[in-house]
């Protein structure tokens, strides 16, 4: 031996020694490193009385096993336990002391017998365990931690001899994520210690939260005190809009941060605690309740250990020697006194304001977390770790030669075995303890993932209690792994309800999420869907376009069938046009009836009664063809409407044209030696009308055969409506039809215009000129109106043009004659006719 480390320890000899590493002191005084002399040892301070319970639990478990003669018969377990002072260099010194032993030196080269320790319970801190396990793995010495949860330690290639009776952080984060998702929190702050434990847990948290929410901030708590960094973290918490904060940190590191949070009176935050501090009674105090009350956390499973409380109260500093100085420190901290060594002088400086310890103090008279066994969590894990090692040793000594697991099916010799042989059995441990709980390790050396869900509440006496409100069981085969009793939870908010932690409220159906530039995806604006697009889910990231025959409703939440629009008989415009059409047709029939009734009178005879009858019939058809334009278009109406319209109007114009020619011929025939009328008699007149009509019929037939009109759905003008209309099929066919009517109308108008002053009976040429003027004016204005009118108004314009031109012809040509027939019968005589003709000749 070259030197001894000055460590706080507890030791008891035995046939087989178990090692233990614990955190008891939370502050270390570093020695001065001048490099001119041997540095002093690290000095540990700030002893935590409550954690000494874990040390005593290990001793209790070993004593309980030693008393059980059927378990590890003829073997006595001893222990060597060290305090790592929450400082890595001290922790490594303690681990090295366990590995090499601290006393005996062998000089004869015969190194037989068990090693200084066959297994180690600890280290409780992850980053200590990472460092220590790398050393222990070189020699195959198993470490069974009761509190180190870093998921990195599940890597068996790096840490082959590391096991634990506490679940990995991978499962812990799962449990915390389930809690967060259970309450719909999507805007979360994260705080983690700046070590392997915190950063590995934080890495998993970031991955999981990104699947459903966002982290408002991420802060790393320094492992060494840094006031500027602590102030910066507190300021971030204060300014953040996140109501929920997840904390991954050890008790020591979080205590400093929590103190500053309480000092600045930061409230209104819901804390979600990792198992490292969820049951930390030193933090769960009344003075901290305003800031940390209502904390929800995952905790190590609580267990009960019969007889432990009595054992804890039996502790006593029997003698002040080096190998039980841990008990001495505990006693001095519990009773706030000081033991004097034989070399100490009794003075105020050595006592530091405390009284002298006598060893007669009664521990039963003090209530402390040390003796509280109502909430055994880390201590219960220590208990399970000791029994797991003991079961491995028991299985080792129960091995039968020839059926062993080692080379040549051999067994290990209990008097001369190696730690790696214990490790072999330890990995395969599987037993049920007195609580009925199964103790085993998975392929990564991790314990079964079962957590208690705890909540910080105030009891009736005003003290803070850590109450179990639920369970997370990763091993269950049921789909729901998280169970929470909602009625048992205390929420530290005025509403006494779970807080809402979101950056932006959910976008309702009919809107979509639009991310804000430079902000997390949880911060967004809700943009209404455009016309014709819908979103039917909450928080939809996009709006979906409706099918062609559908349109979005007013709320943009569903696609509805587009409104069908056409010139209907039911709407006001359709009713009006139908009424005018029927009136026009009726008027034409009445005039026809009058002409038939008075067909033998001079007025009727003088106006070519046959052509007048045919003209009135064609006008009736012109009026009635308007009805084919009203109503829902079909293949039949689409084809017939333009055919009937074209033929009836050409028939009408042809009759007027022939009448005009007859007027001109009649005047020319009165001139001496002119016999033109015999060349344009009744047969020629009929033939002319038939020819003009036949040409239009050929145009219509050709149009219908090559590209007939058909019903079509037009969405060009209105997105929210489907206009049912007749597709022309061939624009050339429609243009020829209209062009031919226009051509005949222009010829008729010109002839009538030139003949307007001829001495005709009853001013026939003037009336024809006026009617054709109206006809041409209507159809010239029809073209731009037809092109510019959308939807059903296009059809209405066409119907209006038909009716206007028909009324123009009917009223201009026939009303004056009907007026004479009905109201001026004296003018409807041969005598009046002859006198009028003579008057005209005299004027001429």
Secondary structure as the mmCIF struct_conf table of DSSP 4:
data_model
#
loop_
_struct_conf.conf_type_id
_struct_conf.id
_struct_conf.beg_label_comp_id
_struct_conf.beg_label_asym_id
_struct_conf.beg_label_seq_id
_struct_conf.end_label_comp_id
_struct_conf.end_label_asym_id
_struct_conf.end_label_seq_id
STRN STRN1 UNK A 9 UNK A 12
BEND BEND1 UNK A 15 UNK A 15
STRN STRN2 UNK A 16 UNK A 22
STRN STRN3 UNK A 25 UNK A 29
HELX_LH_PP_P HELX_LH_PP_P1 UNK A 30 UNK A 32
BEND BEND2 UNK A 35 UNK A 37
HELX_LH_PP_P HELX_LH_PP_P2 UNK A 38 UNK A 42
STRN STRN4 UNK A 43 UNK A 47
HELX_RH_3T_P HELX_RH_3T_P1 UNK A 49 UNK A 51
HELX_RH_AL_P HELX_RH_AL_P1 UNK A 52 UNK A 67
TURN_TY1_P TURN_TY1_P1 UNK A 69 UNK A 70
BEND BEND3 UNK A 71 UNK A 72
TURN_TY1_P TURN_TY1_P2 UNK A 73 UNK A 74
STRN STRN5 UNK A 77 UNK A 83
TURN_TY1_P TURN_TY1_P3 UNK A 85 UNK A 86
HELX_RH_AL_P HELX_RH_AL_P2 UNK A 88 UNK A 100
BEND BEND4 UNK A 102 UNK A 103
BEND BEND5 UNK A 108 UNK A 109
BEND BEND6 UNK A 113 UNK A 113
BEND BEND7 UNK A 116 UNK A 116
BEND BEND8 UNK A 118 UNK A 118
STRN STRN6 UNK A 119 UNK A 121
BEND BEND9 UNK A 125 UNK A 125
HELX_RH_AL_P HELX_RH_AL_P3 UNK A 126 UNK A 139
TURN_TY1_P TURN_TY1_P4 UNK A 140 UNK A 140
STRN STRN7 UNK A 142 UNK A 145
BEND BEND10 UNK A 146 UNK A 147
HELX_RH_3T_P HELX_RH_3T_P2 UNK A 151 UNK A 154
TURN_TY1_P TURN_TY1_P5 UNK A 156 UNK A 158
TURN_TY1_P TURN_TY1_P6 UNK A 160 UNK A 161
STRN STRN8 UNK A 162 UNK A 164
BEND BEND11 UNK A 165 UNK A 166
HELX_RH_AL_P HELX_RH_AL_P4 UNK A 169 UNK A 182
TURN_TY1_P TURN_TY1_P7 UNK A 183 UNK A 184
STRN STRN9 UNK A 187 UNK A 193
BEND BEND12 UNK A 194 UNK A 195
HELX_RH_AL_P HELX_RH_AL_P5 UNK A 196 UNK A 209
TURN_TY1_P TURN_TY1_P8 UNK A 210 UNK A 212
STRN STRN10 UNK A 214 UNK A 221
BEND BEND13 UNK A 223 UNK A 224
HELX_RH_AL_P HELX_RH_AL_P6 UNK A 227 UNK A 239
BEND BEND14 UNK A 243 UNK A 243
STRN STRN11 UNK A 244 UNK A 248
HELX_RH_AL_P HELX_RH_AL_P7 UNK A 251 UNK A 263
TURN_TY1_P TURN_TY1_P9 UNK A 264 UNK A 265
BEND BEND15 UNK A 268 UNK A 268
STRN STRN12 UNK A 270 UNK A 273
TURN_TY1_P TURN_TY1_P10 UNK A 275 UNK A 279
TURN_TY1_P TURN_TY1_P11 UNK A 281 UNK A 283
BEND BEND16 UNK A 284 UNK A 285
HELX_RH_3T_P HELX_RH_3T_P3 UNK A 286 UNK A 288
HELX_RH_AL_P HELX_RH_AL_P8 UNK A 289 UNK A 292
TURN_TY1_P TURN_TY1_P12 UNK A 293 UNK A 294
STRN STRN13 UNK A 296 UNK A 300
HELX_LH_PP_P HELX_LH_PP_P3 UNK A 301 UNK A 302
STRN STRN14 UNK A 303 UNK A 303
TURN_TY1_P TURN_TY1_P13 UNK A 306 UNK A 307
HELX_RH_AL_P HELX_RH_AL_P9 UNK A 308 UNK A 312
TURN_TY1_P TURN_TY1_P14 UNK A 313 UNK A 314
BEND BEND17 UNK A 319 UNK A 319
HELX_RH_3T_P HELX_RH_3T_P4 UNK A 322 UNK A 324
HELX_RH_AL_P HELX_RH_AL_P10 UNK A 325 UNK A 335
TURN_TY1_P TURN_TY1_P15 UNK A 336 UNK A 336
STRN STRN15 UNK A 337 UNK A 338
HELX_LH_PP_P HELX_LH_PP_P4 UNK A 339 UNK A 341
TURN_TY1_P TURN_TY1_P16 UNK A 342 UNK A 343
HELX_RH_AL_P HELX_RH_AL_P11 UNK A 348 UNK A 351
TURN_TY1_P TURN_TY1_P17 UNK A 352 UNK A 353
STRN STRN16 UNK A 355 UNK A 356
HELX_LH_PP_P HELX_LH_PP_P5 UNK A 357 UNK A 357
BEND BEND18 UNK A 359 UNK A 359
HELX_RH_3T_P HELX_RH_3T_P5 UNK A 363 UNK A 365
HELX_RH_3T_P HELX_RH_3T_P6 UNK A 369 UNK A 371
TURN_TY1_P TURN_TY1_P18 UNK A 374 UNK A 375
STRN STRN17 UNK A 376 UNK A 376
BEND BEND19 UNK A 377 UNK A 377
HELX_RH_AL_P HELX_RH_AL_P12 UNK A 378 UNK A 397
TURN_TY1_P TURN_TY1_P19 UNK A 398 UNK A 398
HELX_LH_PP_P HELX_LH_PP_P6 UNK A 399 UNK A 400
TURN_TY1_P TURN_TY1_P20 UNK A 401 UNK A 402
BEND BEND20 UNK A 403 UNK A 403
BEND BEND21 UNK A 405 UNK A 406
HELX_RH_3T_P HELX_RH_3T_P7 UNK A 407 UNK A 409
STRN STRN18 UNK A 413 UNK A 413
TURN_TY1_P TURN_TY1_P21 UNK A 414 UNK A 415
STRN STRN19 UNK A 416 UNK A 416
HELX_RH_AL_P HELX_RH_AL_P13 UNK A 419 UNK A 427
TURN_TY1_P TURN_TY1_P22 UNK A 428 UNK A 428
STRN STRN20 UNK A 430 UNK A 432
TURN_TY1_P TURN_TY1_P23 UNK A 434 UNK A 435
BEND BEND22 UNK A 436 UNK A 436
STRN STRN21 UNK A 438 UNK A 440
TURN_TY1_P TURN_TY1_P24 UNK A 443 UNK A 444
BEND BEND23 UNK A 445 UNK A 445
HELX_LH_PP_P HELX_LH_PP_P7 UNK A 446 UNK A 448
STRN STRN22 UNK A 450 UNK A 458
TURN_TY1_P TURN_TY1_P25 UNK A 460 UNK A 461
BEND BEND24 UNK A 462 UNK A 462
STRN STRN23 UNK A 464 UNK A 473
TURN_TY1_P TURN_TY1_P26 UNK A 474 UNK A 475
BEND BEND25 UNK A 477 UNK A 479
STRN STRN24 UNK A 482 UNK A 484
HELX_RH_3T_P HELX_RH_3T_P8 UNK A 486 UNK A 488
BEND BEND26 UNK A 493 UNK A 493
TURN_TY1_P TURN_TY1_P27 UNK A 494 UNK A 495
BEND BEND27 UNK A 497 UNK A 497
HELX_LH_PP_P HELX_LH_PP_P8 UNK A 498 UNK A 500
BEND BEND28 UNK A 503 UNK A 504
HELX_LH_PP_P HELX_LH_PP_P9 UNK A 505 UNK A 508
TURN_TY1_P TURN_TY1_P28 UNK A 509 UNK A 510
STRN STRN25 UNK A 511 UNK A 515
HELX_LH_PP_P HELX_LH_PP_P10 UNK A 516 UNK A 516
TURN_TY1_P TURN_TY1_P29 UNK A 517 UNK A 518
BEND BEND29 UNK A 519 UNK A 519
TURN_TY1_P TURN_TY1_P30 UNK A 521 UNK A 522
STRN STRN26 UNK A 524 UNK A 528
HELX_LH_PP_P HELX_LH_PP_P11 UNK A 529 UNK A 530
TURN_TY1_P TURN_TY1_P31 UNK A 531 UNK A 532
STRN STRN27 UNK A 533 UNK A 534
BEND BEND30 UNK A 537 UNK A 537
TURN_TY1_P TURN_TY1_P32 UNK A 538 UNK A 539
BEND BEND31 UNK A 541 UNK A 542
STRN STRN28 UNK A 544 UNK A 545
HELX_LH_PP_P HELX_LH_PP_P12 UNK A 546 UNK A 547
TURN_TY1_P TURN_TY1_P33 UNK A 548 UNK A 549
STRN STRN29 UNK A 550 UNK A 552
TURN_TY1_P TURN_TY1_P34 UNK A 554 UNK A 555
BEND BEND32 UNK A 556 UNK A 558
STRN STRN30 UNK A 559 UNK A 561
HELX_LH_PP_P HELX_LH_PP_P13 UNK A 562 UNK A 562
STRN STRN31 UNK A 563 UNK A 565
BEND BEND33 UNK A 569 UNK A 571
HELX_RH_AL_P HELX_RH_AL_P14 UNK A 572 UNK A 597
TURN_TY1_P TURN_TY1_P35 UNK A 598 UNK A 600
BEND BEND34 UNK A 601 UNK A 601
HELX_RH_AL_P HELX_RH_AL_P15 UNK A 602 UNK A 606
TURN_TY1_P TURN_TY1_P36 UNK A 607 UNK A 607
HELX_RH_AL_P HELX_RH_AL_P16 UNK A 609 UNK A 625
HELX_RH_3T_P HELX_RH_3T_P9 UNK A 626 UNK A 629
BEND BEND35 UNK A 630 UNK A 632
HELX_RH_AL_P HELX_RH_AL_P17 UNK A 635 UNK A 669
TURN_TY1_P TURN_TY1_P37 UNK A 670 UNK A 670
BEND BEND36 UNK A 671 UNK A 671
TURN_TY1_P TURN_TY1_P38 UNK A 672 UNK A 673
HELX_RH_3T_P HELX_RH_3T_P10 UNK A 676 UNK A 679
BEND BEND37 UNK A 680 UNK A 680
HELX_RH_AL_P HELX_RH_AL_P18 UNK A 682 UNK A 707
STRN STRN32 UNK A 710 UNK A 714
BEND BEND38 UNK A 716 UNK A 717
TURN_TY1_P TURN_TY1_P39 UNK A 719 UNK A 720
STRN STRN33 UNK A 721 UNK A 727
BEND BEND39 UNK A 729 UNK A 729
HELX_RH_AL_P HELX_RH_AL_P19 UNK A 731 UNK A 754
TURN_TY1_P TURN_TY1_P40 UNK A 755 UNK A 757
BEND BEND40 UNK A 758 UNK A 758
HELX_RH_3T_P HELX_RH_3T_P11 UNK A 761 UNK A 763
HELX_RH_AL_P HELX_RH_AL_P20 UNK A 764 UNK A 788
TURN_TY1_P TURN_TY1_P41 UNK A 791 UNK A 791
HELX_RH_AL_P HELX_RH_AL_P21 UNK A 792 UNK A 810
HELX_RH_PI_P HELX_RH_PI_P1 UNK A 811 UNK A 815
HELX_RH_AL_P HELX_RH_AL_P22 UNK A 816 UNK A 823
HELX_RH_3T_P HELX_RH_3T_P12 UNK A 825 UNK A 827
BEND BEND41 UNK A 828 UNK A 829
HELX_RH_AL_P HELX_RH_AL_P23 UNK A 830 UNK A 843
#
